[in-house]
């Protein structure tokens, strides 16, 4: 993971939208076991997913599966909060962050969390206060590494410089949205984050919330992600996106893989990517995602250039 010594599996399993929202502990155990048996060691979460229930469910699944604690890596993220009050919502002040780590540990029923992220940036709290609080979590043994999700590159550099000046634990991993339809921040803005700071990257939404799977080419199925009321923002520019997906399907067909496998493999092809966080609401989806590993080596320069021209 970047310049750290931590090793993460190329594919990881996330819990956004699914854990605690679309299924319970039995399905979580089934999918997590299949992922772990295939070599996945990284499981991503956040305190806000299903209002804390995703952490509870994943923690229960860990206990049912009985894995050695050292054999897997688990993450969570802080910012949105679970309660609607000034110091409990949309903030990264020290009070919130200290409460947040204790709350997540309680829900997971774990002694420490391997990766903790600031889920979004927050400009009212001085960056030094944020860095000091995140660093103190590590010093206290409640976390091992910390990073950022969807921060600007300038703020990541500012936070890193502050940490170095005061000899604190610096952010060493980013978690940005990265897929064939969302590329600018990762590929352009984050160049100094990867080239100079040597951050790792655990990227999310490789299928653009299902758009790149091709399942919306013939309309929006009931109970799909795009049909959910809280996902209405995904409809922005949908027609243009689906036109690109349709053209990508021809490439997938030629390679003998699915659109989902092509899209995930394309993310994995980027050397700045440490781990691609995938989601699955059923076992068959996870098994399809896993097939992306066999596609990566077939994405040669001509194929990559063709994909680039299409999107």
N, C-alpha and C positions, 0 to 999 in steps of 0.2 A: 504494500500500500504506500505508493510514493517513496519517500526516503526513510520510512519507518521499517522495522523488521517484521511487521505484521503481515501475514499471508492470508489473502482472501480468495475464495473460489471465483473463477471467471464468471459464473452465473450465481446469483444469490436469490433468495426468496423474500419478497416483501409482503406486507400485510395491509397496505392501504386499500380501502374499499371492501376487501374480502373478509378479513378476520373480524368477527364480531358483528359484521353487517350482513354478509351473504352466507356465512356458515358458522358452525359451532366447533367445539373442541374435537369431535370425532373426525371431521373432515380436515381440520388443521393437522391432527396427528398423521392422518393418511398421506397428505401432501408433503408435510415436513419430513416424514420418514423416507418417502420416495426421493426427495431432494437430497437428503443426507446420505442415503445409500448410493446415490450417483456421484457423490463427492462434494456436494455443497456444504460449506461450513459457515456461511454468513446469512443471518436472518435479520431483516430490517424491520423497524417498528417506529412508532412515535406516540407521544402521550395523547395527542389529539385524535388519533385514529379510533373511530367508534367511541369517542369520548372516554378513552382509557380502557375500554373493553378489549381492544386488540392486544394490549400488553397483558392483561389478565389471562386471556385465552392462550396466548403464546407461552406464557409462563407455565400454565397448567399443562400444555402439550409437552414442554420440556420435561416436566416431572413424570408424566405418563411414559414418555419415551426412555427416560432413564439414562440419557447420554452423559458421559464424563463432561464436566464443565469446561475443561481445557480443550475439548474437541470441537467446540463451536464458538462462533463470534456473534454477539447480539448487539443491536444498536437501538437507540431511541433519539427523539428530537424534541426540543423545547421552543415554544414561542406562543402558540395560539392559546394555551391554557385550557382549563376545564370549567372555570367559573367566571361569571360576568361581574368582575369588580376591578378597580383601577390597577391593582398590583397582581392580578391573577390572569390577565388577558392581554394578549398582543404586546408583551413586554419582555425584555431581557435584563431587567434590573437584578441586582444581586439577590434581593429577597425572593423574587420569583424563581430564579435559577436554583437557589439552595432548596427551596420547597419542591421544585420540579424533580430534581434527582432523587430526593427521598421518596416522593410519591411514586415514581417509576419503579424504584427498587422494591417498594412495598407491593405494587401491583404484579410485577414479575415474580416476586418472592425470590430474588437473587441477591447475592452479597455485593456484586459489582456488575456494571454494564461496560462492555468493551469499548464501544464508540458512542459518543454523545455529540449531537449536532445542535447548533442554533438553527432552528427550522426556517427562519427568515431573519433579515436584518431589522434593526430597530434604532432609529437615529436619535431618539430623545435620551437614551442612556449612553453615556460616554463609552467609547470603545474600550478604554482602559478598565472600566468597571466590569464589562462583559468578559474581557480576557482574564481578569483576576478571578472572577467567580468560576469560570470554566476550568482554569488552571487549578484552583483550590479543590475542585471535585477530584481531579487526578491525584493531587497531593494527599487528599484524605483517603485514597484507595477506593473511591466509589465509582471511578471510571478509569480507563487506561489511555484513551486518546480522545481528542475532540476536533470537531470540524464545523463547517458551515454549509448551509443549503440555500442556494439562490442568492448569495451575497454578490455584490459587484466585486470585480477584481481589485479595485482601489481599496475597498474596505478590508478585504482579506490581507492585502499588503500592509495596510495601516495596523491591523490587529497583530500581524506577525512582527512588525517592527517594534510595537509596544512590548510584546512578550519578550523579545530579545533584549530590549533595553533594561527591563526589570527582571530578567532571568526567570521568566515564567514559562509554562507549557504553552507552546504556540499551536494554532490550528494547523493540522497536517493533512486534512482530507476534505474534499468538497463533495456535495451531493446535488448536482444540477440535473435539470431536465435535458435529456439528449436523445434525439432520434432523427430519422431521415427528414422530418418536417420541422425540427427545431435544432438549429446548428450554430447560430451566430455566436452566442455567449461562449459555448464550450470551445469552439474551434478558433475564435478570433480574440474575444475579450480575455479569455483565461490563459493566453499564451504565457504571460509572466508567472502565473500561478503554477503552471506545469514546468516551464523551462528554468525559472529562477528559484522559486520556492520549493519545487519538487513535490507538490501536493499529490496525493493519490486522488482517485475519483471513483465514487460509487454512484453510477448514473441511474436515474429512474425514468419510467415511462418509455421504454424502448419501442413500444407499439403505439405511442401517442394515444393512450387510453383506449386502445382497441381499434383505432382508425386504421392503423397499418396492418391489422390482421386481415383486412378485406371483408369483414363481416357486415360492414355498412354499405357495401357497393350496391346492394339491392334493397336498401331501406334500413330503418332502425328497428331491430327486433325488440319485442317486449322483454322487460327485465334486463336489458343490456345496459351498459354504463351510460350511453348517450340518452337513454330513456329516463334516467334518474333526474328528479327536479334540481338537485344540487349540482348537477353536471351540465347545466344549460350553457355554460361558457364554452364547452367543447364544440358547440355548433358554429362558432365564429369562423368564417372562411371555410366551412365544411365542404362546399361544392368544389372549390379549387383543390383542397386536399385530396378529395376522393378521385379527382382527375389524375393526380399524381400517383395515387395508389393503384389505379387501374393500369397505368403504364408500367408500374413496377411489377405487376402480376405477370407480365410477359417474361420478365427476367427470371422471376421465381419458377415459372413453368419450365423455362429452358434449363434451369439448374436442377429441376426435379425436386424442389422443396416448396414449402408453403410460404406465403407472404410473411407470416410471423417469424419463421426461421430465418428468412432472408434479412428481415429488419433487425433482429437480435444479432445475427452474425455480423452485419454491417457495423453495429456499435462495437462489438468485440474486436473488430479489425483495427480500431483506432488504438495506437500504443499508449495514449494518455489515459485510457479507461482501465481501471483496476478491476471492477466488478460491475456487471449489468444486473440491476435489481429487476427481477421479473415477478409478475403476479399471476395467480391462477385461482379460479373459483371451483375447479374440479380437477381430478387427477389427470384426465386426458389432456387438459390444457398444459399442465406441467410437463407431461411426456412430450408434447409437441415442442414446447420451448427448449427442452433438453436437446432435441434434434438439431438445434442451431449450431451446436459445437462441431458437427460434421460438415457444416457449410462454410465455416470460416476459411479453411484452407483452399476452397475453390473460388474465393473472391480475388481473382488476380487483377493486375492493373487495368487491363481493358474492361473487365466487368465493373470495377470500381469507377472508372471514368464514365462508363455508360450510365451507371446509377446516378452519378453526380449530375450529368446532363439532364436527366429526367426530373430531378427534384430541385 
